[in-house]
Amino acid sequence: MLPPVPKTVVSAMNKAAAAASSSKTILITGVSKGLGKALALEMAKRGHTIIGCSRSQDKLDLLQTELTSSATQTSSPIREIKHLLMKADVRSDGSIAELARLVMESKCLPDIIVNNAGTINKNNRIWEVPAEEFDAVIDTNIKGIANILRHFMPHMVEIKKGIIVNMSSGWGRSGAAQVAPYCASKWAIEGMTRSVAKEVPEGMAIVAVSPGVVNTDMLASCFGTSASVYQAPEVWAPKAAAMILNLTPADNGASLTV
């Protein structure tokens, strides 16, 4: 007869199993820099699995190394966390369709989606913003979210489970000179979120989240060097992670701020 397993070992195994069962798979777009990268690293540090996409393979490779290091420090021997990072462009419906196909083949349907990928126009009056620059903002900030929803929501709706976070902005609830395209896109995100909230089944939630003011490349493009007085993404990420992980179906349709 084998000797009984020590109570301390049983306790450790139970704790590890509980941690594994509470772990989430989180899809984050625009994951290679700024808020997306900081949030991915924070979620990995907390023991969650990251699915990430970006247009920069070099930055994805670097992030993969960082995520692996973070997961190694927190994962239990019962569950080895492996993250899935892929090059994809949210502006392209075909690119996101392929991303969704690969994710489903990997059998890692996200529990949470964070539509973070975004861009902003250079400071300019609306009639001086080049057409291609205006298109880039709309295609990334609005169509990019729609592409993700188109290819991932059907799987969530089928099982009636999942949280979707659409990154909005304070400028999605107010206006500012010289960033009209960006403001318009973020107002659209707020409206789309509230509309889609009326389409999801019970058990799901879609919310708009303004990150607050954070020192990112986009903020620097508007504020210049004065952007440095605001919080860094690494300071913001723990607060954002806590908020996102605590979202429930009761929050469906909400407009929140970190």
C-alpha positions in Angstrom: 0.0 0.0 0.0 1.3 3.4 -0.9 1.9 5.9 2.0 -0.8 8.6 2.4 -0.1 11.9 0.6 0.9 14.5 3.2 -1.8 17.0 4.0 0.5 19.9 3.0 0.9 18.4 -0.4 -2.9 17.8 -0.8 -3.5 21.4 0.3 -1.0 22.8 -2.2 -2.5 20.6 -5.0 -6.0 21.8 -4.1 -4.9 25.5 -4.2 -3.2 24.9 -7.6 -6.2 23.2 -9.0 -8.5 26.1 -7.8 -6.1 28.6 -9.4 -6.2 26.7 -12.6 -10.0 26.5 -12.7 -10.2 30.3 -12.1 -7.7 31.1 -14.9 -9.1 32.9 -17.9 -8.1 33.0 -21.5 -8.0 36.6 -22.6 -7.8 37.9 -26.2 -6.2 41.3 -26.5 -5.8 43.2 -29.8 -3.0 45.7 -30.3 -1.0 43.7 -27.8 2.6 44.5 -28.8 2.9 48.0 -27.2 1.2 50.5 -24.9 -1.9 49.6 -23.0 -2.3 46.2 -24.7 1.2 45.0 -23.8 1.0 46.3 -20.2 -2.4 44.6 -19.8 -1.1 41.3 -21.3 1.9 41.2 -19.0 -0.3 42.0 -16.0 -2.8 39.3 -16.8 -0.1 36.7 -17.4 1.5 37.6 -14.1 -1.9 36.8 -12.5 -1.9 33.4 -14.1 -4.2 34.0 -17.1 -3.6 32.8 -20.7 -3.1 35.5 -23.3 -4.1 35.3 -27.0 -2.7 38.4 -28.6 -2.5 40.0 -32.0 -0.6 42.8 -33.6 0.8 43.9 -37.0 4.4 43.7 -35.8 6.0 40.2 -35.7 9.2 41.5 -34.1 7.3 43.1 -31.2 5.2 39.9 -30.8 8.3 37.8 -30.6 9.7 40.1 -27.8 6.4 40.0 -25.9 6.2 36.2 -26.2 9.6 36.0 -24.4 8.3 38.4 -21.7 5.0 36.5 -21.3 6.7 33.1 -21.0 9.0 34.5 -18.3 6.0 35.9 -16.4 4.0 32.7 -16.7 6.9 30.6 -15.5 7.1 32.6 -12.3 3.4 32.1 -11.5 2.1 28.9 -13.0 1.7 25.7 -11.0 3.1 22.3 -11.9 -0.5 21.2 -12.6 -1.0 23.7 -15.4 1.7 25.1 -17.7 0.5 28.3 -19.2 1.1 28.8 -22.9 0.3 32.0 -24.6 -0.7 32.4 -28.3 0.5 35.5 -30.1 -0.2 35.9 -33.8 0.4 38.6 -36.5 -3.0 39.9 -37.6 -4.4 43.2 -38.7 -7.8 44.1 -37.1 -8.5 46.3 -40.2 -8.7 43.3 -42.4 -11.7 41.0 -42.1 -9.8 38.2 -43.8 -6.9 38.5 -41.3 -9.2 38.3 -38.3 -11.1 35.4 -39.9 -7.8 33.5 -40.1 -7.0 34.5 -36.5 -10.3 33.2 -35.3 -9.8 29.9 -37.2 -6.4 29.3 -35.7 -7.7 30.2 -32.2 -10.6 27.7 -32.5 -8.3 25.0 -33.9 -6.2 25.6 -30.7 -9.3 25.0 -28.6 -8.7 28.1 -26.6 -11.9 30.1 -27.0 -11.4 33.4 -25.1 -13.3 34.0 -21.9 -12.6 37.7 -22.2 -11.9 39.8 -25.3 -10.3 43.2 -25.0 -10.6 45.2 -28.2 -7.6 47.5 -27.5 -6.1 48.1 -30.9 -6.4 51.7 -31.8 -4.9 54.7 -33.6 -5.3 58.5 -33.6 -4.9 61.2 -36.2 -2.2 63.8 -36.1 -3.4 67.0 -34.5 -5.3 68.8 -37.2 -8.5 70.5 -38.0 -11.0 68.1 -39.7 -10.7 69.7 -43.1 -6.9 69.4 -43.0 -6.8 65.7 -42.0 -5.8 63.6 -45.1 -8.4 61.2 -46.3 -6.1 58.2 -45.8 -5.4 59.2 -42.2 -9.1 59.6 -41.5 -9.7 56.2 -43.0 -7.0 54.6 -40.9 -8.7 55.8 -37.7 -12.1 54.6 -38.7 -10.8 51.3 -40.1 -8.8 50.5 -37.0 -10.9 51.9 -34.2 -14.4 51.0 -35.5 -14.1 48.4 -38.2 -11.4 46.6 -36.3 -13.8 46.0 -33.4 -16.5 44.9 -35.7 -14.2 42.4 -37.4 -13.3 40.8 -34.0 -17.0 40.7 -33.0 -18.0 39.1 -36.3 -15.6 36.2 -36.0 -15.5 35.6 -32.2 -18.9 36.5 -30.9 -20.8 33.6 -32.6 -18.8 31.1 -30.5 -19.5 33.0 -27.3 -23.1 33.4 -28.1 -23.4 29.7 -28.7 -22.3 28.9 -25.2 -23.9 32.0 -23.7 -20.7 33.0 -21.9 -18.0 35.7 -22.3 -17.0 39.2 -21.5 -16.1 41.7 -24.3 -14.4 45.0 -23.4 -14.2 47.7 -26.1 -11.6 50.3 -25.2 -13.2 53.7 -25.5 -11.9 57.1 -24.3 -12.9 60.2 -22.4 -13.1 61.6 -25.9 -15.7 59.0 -26.7 -17.9 60.9 -24.2 -16.8 64.5 -25.0 -15.1 66.4 -27.8 -11.7 68.0 -28.4 -10.3 70.2 -31.1 -7.9 68.7 -33.7 -8.8 65.1 -33.0 -12.2 64.9 -34.5 -11.6 61.6 -36.3 -10.5 60.0 -33.1 -13.4 61.4 -31.1 -15.8 60.3 -33.7 -14.4 56.7 -33.6 -14.6 56.5 -29.9 -18.2 57.9 -29.8 -19.0 55.2 -32.3 -17.5 52.6 -30.0 -19.7 53.7 -27.2 -22.8 53.5 -29.5 -21.9 50.2 -30.9 -21.3 48.7 -27.5 -24.7 49.8 -26.2 -26.4 48.4 -29.3 -24.6 45.1 -29.2 -25.4 44.8 -25.5 -29.1 44.5 -26.6 -28.2 41.5 -28.8 -26.2 39.3 -26.5 -27.8 36.5 -24.5 -27.9 36.3 -20.7 -24.6 35.2 -19.4 -22.6 37.5 -21.6 -21.6 41.2 -21.3 -20.1 43.8 -23.6 -18.9 47.0 -22.1 -17.1 50.2 -23.1 -14.1 51.1 -21.0 -12.2 54.4 -21.0 -8.7 53.8 -19.8 -8.4 57.3 -18.3 -5.4 59.4 -19.2 -2.2 57.2 -19.7 1.2 58.2 -21.1 1.2 56.3 -24.4 2.4 57.0 -27.9 -1.1 58.2 -28.8 -1.3 60.6 -25.9 2.2 62.0 -26.8 1.0 62.6 -30.3 -1.6 65.0 -28.9 0.1 66.4 -25.8 3.7 66.3 -26.8 6.2 66.1 -23.9 3.5 67.0 -21.3 2.2 63.5 -21.8 5.0 62.3 -19.4 3.2 63.8 -16.4 0.5 61.1 -16.6 0.6 57.5 -15.4 2.6 54.9 -17.3 0.9 51.9 -18.8 2.6 49.7 -16.2 1.0 51.7 -13.4 -2.4 51.6 -15.1 -2.4 47.9 -15.9 -3.1 46.4 -12.4 -6.1 48.7 -12.0 -7.4 47.8 -15.5 -6.8 44.1 -15.0 -8.7 44.1 -11.7 -11.7 45.9 -13.2 -11.8 43.7 -16.3 -11.5 40.4 -14.3 -14.4 41.6 -12.0 -16.8 42.3 -14.9 -20.0 40.1 -14.9 -23.1 39.8 -17.1 -24.7 42.4 -14.8 -22.3 45.0 -16.4 -23.7 44.4 -19.9 -23.9 47.7 -21.8 -22.1 49.8 -19.2 -19.7 52.7 -20.0 -16.9 52.5 -17.4 -13.6 54.2 -16.6 -10.5 52.7 -15.1 
